[in-house]
Amino acid sequence: MPRVPRMVVTDSGQKAAYHVISRTALDGLPFGEVEKDELVRIIRRFSSVYAVDVHGFAVMGNHFHLLVEVSPCDLVSDEDVRRRFSLLYGAGTEFPEGLLDDYRDRFCSLSAYVKDIKQTFSCFFNKRKKRKGTLWGERFKSVIVQHGGTLIHCLAYIDLNAVRAGIVARPEDYRWCSMGYHVQNGNRDSFLSLDFGLPDTCSDHGARLRNYREFLYHAGAIEKKGKASIPETVLEEERSQGFEVSRITLLRQRSRYFTDSGIIGSRAFVETTYGGFKAKCRSSRDKIPKRVKGFDGMYSLKRLANA
């Protein structure tokens, strides 16, 4: 039977939001910490190339979720197409002017975006596991999501995946989801949109995150048959703090750098120490120390084997 055409919004001048789900064809939970980190990195990379705004994500042991808003072609200028081409192929690559419209169509295509993510990760996974063959199951699923109340419910569903699976009690304790990325990484490089489906009258970024956490914790505390939920004690603790991300929470979350990093300390210390191990690093590019937010003057570098 022929495939059912994917439902894609094509209205001129109108962005459209989609909930994307894709599962592996392998048994069990083949994605460990290294695989999850790499898949998040790949998602971040192609999200800067394609004309998309990422509202949320969750990478689990055998599947991933994305909530993305895709721009239509008429909102992407010629110059922006050239810029995105450079991000994809490198600044020194000459842009083929005759294919301007083709690349505009590509960079505004949900299917092309997800295909690049999945194919790139498949190459990484198969090389790492020394295997060949299909990694992903059937083609990815996509659901068109209305903005506003529907979007925030969908985002909460995604961020609560690890809670419902009984992996964590708090959504931000799971670093491979959007709430974990907001809290543990401070939304590094503004990767995630701050549109949580909240009213436009709430413009302050801190207030938006706080309001979304309040919604998320109440949604996560609702019991669902056969699934875990946020304990009532945790909900009460967050309620007593006004759903603010406290400094203690930030320090607890970001303390993972002490175990997940390869080198940690002042920027000078990290750079000097890295210089002694540089020859062992597989990448052709120098590793840049990342500032650990919440710790003044502290920087970290990923383990060379994982970088």
Residue pairs with C-beta under 8 A, 6 or more apart in sequence:
3 139
6 110
6 111
6 142
7 142
7 144
8 16
8 110
8 111
9 16
9 70
9 72
9 144
10 72
11 72
12 72
12 74
13 72
13 74
13 75
14 72
15 53
15 69
15 70
15 71
15 72
15 75
16 69
16 70
16 72
16 144
17 55
17 67
17 68
17 69
17 70
17 144
17 145
17 146
17 147
17 151
18 66
18 67
18 68
18 69
18 70
18 110
18 142
18 143
18 144
18 145
19 65
19 66
19 67
19 142
19 143
19 145
19 154
19 158
20 65
20 66
20 67
20 68
20 110
20 114
20 140
20 141
20 142
21 63
21 64
21 65
21 140
21 141
21 142
22 63
22 64
22 114
22 118
22 136
22 137
22 140
22 141
23 62
23 63
23 136
23 137
23 138
24 30
24 31
24 62
24 63
24 135
24 136
24 137
25 134
25 135
25 136
25 137
26 62
26 135
28 61
28 62
29 60
29 61
29 62
30 61
30 62
30 125
30 129
31 39
31 59
31 60
31 61
31 62
32 61
34 128
34 306
35 124
35 125
35 128
36 59
36 176
37 176
37 306
38 121
38 124
39 59
39 64
39 117
39 121
39 176
40 57
40 59
40 176
40 181
42 117
42 120
42 121
42 124
43 54
43 57
43 59
43 64
43 66
43 117
44 189
44 191
46 113
46 116
46 117
46 120
47 54
47 68
47 113
47 191
48 87
49 84
49 87
49 88
49 107
49 116
50 70
50 84
50 107
50 108
50 109
50 112
50 113
50 116
51 70
51 71
51 75
51 76
51 80
51 84
51 107
51 108
52 68
52 69
52 70
52 71
52 110
52 113
53 68
53 69
53 71
53 193
53 195
54 66
54 67
54 68
54 178
54 191
54 192
54 193
55 67
55 68
55 69
55 151
55 155
55 178
55 192
55 193
55 195
55 196
55 197
56 65
56 66
56 67
56 154
56 155
56 158
56 159
56 177
56 178
56 192
57 64
57 65
57 66
57 67
57 158
57 177
57 178
57 181
58 64
58 65
58 158
58 159
58 161
58 162
58 174
58 176
58 177
58 178
59 176
59 177
60 161
60 162
60 165
60 176
65 158
65 161
66 114
67 145
67 151
67 154
67 155
67 158
67 178
68 110
68 113
69 193
70 108
70 109
70 110
70 113
71 108
72 108
73 104
73 105
73 108
76 104
76 107
76 108
78 100
78 104
81 100
81 103
81 104
81 107
82 95
84 103
84 107
85 93
85 95
85 103
86 93
86 95
96 103
106 112
110 142
114 140
114 142
118 135
118 136
118 140
121 135
122 135
122 136
125 131
125 135
126 132
126 133
126 135
143 154
145 151
145 154
147 197
148 197
149 197
150 197
151 195
151 196
151 197
152 196
152 197
152 198
152 212
152 215
153 197
153 219
155 178
155 196
155 197
155 212
156 215
156 216
156 219
156 220
158 177
158 178
159 171
159 177
159 178
159 179
159 216
160 171
160 216
160 219
160 220
161 174
161 177
162 168
162 171
162 173
162 174
162 176
162 177
163 169
163 170
163 171
163 174
163 220
163 228
163 229
163 230
164 220
164 224
164 227
164 228
164 229
165 227
165 228
166 227
166 228
167 174
168 174
169 230
169 231
169 234
170 230
170 234
171 177
171 179
171 180
171 216
171 217
171 220
171 230
172 179
172 180
172 182
172 183
172 184
172 245
172 249
172 253
173 180
173 253
174 180
175 181
175 184
175 185
175 256
178 192
179 213
179 216
180 253
181 187
181 188
181 191
181 192
182 192
182 209
183 245
183 249
183 250
183 253
184 253
184 254
184 256
185 293
186 293
187 194
188 290
194 205
194 208
194 209
196 208
196 209
196 211
196 212
196 215
198 208
198 211
198 212
202 208
202 211
209 245
210 242
210 243
210 244
210 245
211 243
213 238
213 243
213 245
214 238
214 243
217 230
217 234
217 235
217 238
217 239
217 243
218 235
220 229
220 230
220 235
221 229
221 230
221 231
221 232
221 234
221 235
222 229
223 229
247 294
250 293
250 294
251 294
251 295
254 292
254 293
254 294
254 295
257 264
257 292
257 298
257 300
258 264
260 302
260 303
261 300
261 301
261 302
261 303
262 300
262 301
262 302
262 303
262 304
262 306
262 307
263 269
263 270
263 273
263 274
263 289
263 300
263 301
264 270
264 292
264 298
264 299
264 300
264 301
265 273
265 298
265 299
266 297
266 298
266 299
267 289
267 291
267 297
267 299
270 289
270 299
270 300
270 301
271 289
274 287
274 289
274 301
277 304
278 286
280 304
281 287
281 304
281 307
282 304
282 307
283 307
287 301
287 302
287 304
287 307
289 299
289 300
289 301
290 299
290 300
290 301
291 298
291 299
292 298
292 299
292 300
301 307
